[in-house]
């Protein structure tokens, strides 16, 4: 499939996922709906118009191109329920999975954790069978997950980490220079909430991109940071007593 076809195909899928129609694109670009349909059919979307459509979707062209790259790489963006169950049932395997997802080498894992080389290779071989990595000659690791990889919503891994977050993550005053806690409360429309969620997704991608950029740094210069991004319809139960 030609690159232009891939870009248009990915753009159409992105429009659909955002609930946008050709009529919405036409209104945003100041064109007729028929002109937009013809533009997509003939694959004659100019760079300026592509940029304008991405702005309408509250995203950058680079984000769209990353979606194109992910679709051609055939990388996995989410594990199956069974795969996550296997990981969470073996804490050693889960730990090594988290390390390799964060681009640790075999040597770095052995330096930081009390595993033998044979144990590590055994776990890496299992991750290879689970299609999470490809174990290359000399025990080099090639990650097979996409840039937008995420754990299953309310899946085994999320539930495991949620338990840790509730008991450990927030057990801090967040007063250190490298820590930050922001609690927001306000009333939003459904549309504004959807926009805010997309901004959270973009921020999560930026976090992931910075982590990828820092992969080349020595392990001694990188620390394991965890960020929790969330929004929900929630009110303090302590005020429920005053409800009518």
Secondary structure, 3 states (H helix, E strand, C coil): CCHHHHHHHHHHHHHHHCCCCHHHHHHHHCCCHHHHHHHHHCCCCCHHHHHHHHHHCCCCHHHHHHHHHHHHHCCECCCCHHHHHHHHCCHHHHHHHHHHHCCCCHHHHHHHCCCCHHHHHHHHHHHHHCCCEEECHHHCEEECECCCCCCCCCCHHHHHHHHHHHHHHCCCCCCCCCCCCCCCCCCCCHHHHHHHHHHHHHHHHHHHHHHHHHHHCCHHHCCCCCCCCCCCCCCCHHHHHHCC
